[in-house]
Amino acid sequence: MPVHRTVSALALAAVLTGSGYAASAPHQSTHAPQGCIATGNGFLRARIRGALDLDIDFRNSELECDGSPRPDGSGIRLSFAGPLRADGRRVRMVFGVGSIGEGAAGRALPTNLTVIFEGEDRLFATRGDANCTVDELRQERIGDLAGPRRTYRVVARGFCVSPANAISRDERILVSSFDFAGRATFEEEPPSRPLEDTRER
């Protein structure tokens, strides 16, 4: 039986700092009933094997999602949280996608992955972006097209070639495939032109 307790704040901070996510750690979303994206076309799918065997298939209404630039400007980070169970447990996946800028499309993008089982003592992380890759990513402008706050629907698919290791126990999981549609919001001044991934063809 798993021990149902929250992952320690120090362990969580250490992992999320490595993924470029510590500046806005997972939180309860205040945007609500429409789910991930107001237009209704968000989703998260993932195949997980190892210490846990899961086939995730969450639709827009089941998801809380958020996204923003990485603190150092090297890419985009996206967070997806699935349905909250009555016992307080749910799964959250955080993708730190490198070498991509606002509004750009890209291929073969290095990606850091953190998988958090909230309400349990389980947090898995690749702790680097060499183990997972986003095969293809594109961004579509949504919402208000005027003003300093700009939101995009981010659609991507990818895979991991090496496992994510648990922080507090001797366990590993491999996310052999994932695809998602979430959202990312940018509030700083837009670049003169999108940062294109040099590997894109």
PyMOL commands that set and color helices and strands:
alter all, ss='L'
color gray80, all
select helices_A, chain A and resi 9-18+22-24+60-62
alter helices_A, ss='H'
color red, helices_A
select strands_A, chain A and resi 43-50+54-59+64-69+75-81+90-98+106-118+122-125+132-142+150-160+164-166+172-186
alter strands_A, ss='S'
color yellow, strands_A
deselect
rebuild
show_as cartoon
